[in-house]
Amino acid sequence: MLMAHPAVLRNLVEQYDTLRILQAENGAAEVQQRMDDIAYTLCVVTGTRDIDAALIAARHRLPGARPEDDSLLTA
């Protein structure tokens, strides 16, 4: 399975969250199309079939998401 870099995942999740807020505020067709594009990309890179599962999987792969993850610790 294709594994996206954590920076790419973070960017996609942040874009999706921002667009979800915009969609709730004004419901523009362009916003919905971009949300659909990002949802598709998130599903592909996480190996999931729906956006909710994709967001959970993407967030789980981000640095610091798991208790045993020490990627945020400094030396």
C-alpha positions, 0 to 999 in steps of 0.5 A: 500500500502507498504510504503518504509522508506525515506532512502530506497527511497533515496537510490533507487533513487540515485542508479537509477540516477547513473545507468542511467549515467553509461548506457548512457556512456557504455550501459552494459547489467549488468547496464541495468538489475540492472536499470530494477530491481531498476525500478521494486522495485520503482514501487512496493513501490510507487504504480506506473506502470512506472519509471518516475511516480515512481521517481516523487512519490519517490522524493515527499515522501522524507523529505523536498520535500513538502513546509509544510514539517518540517522534515529537521528543527532542534530544 
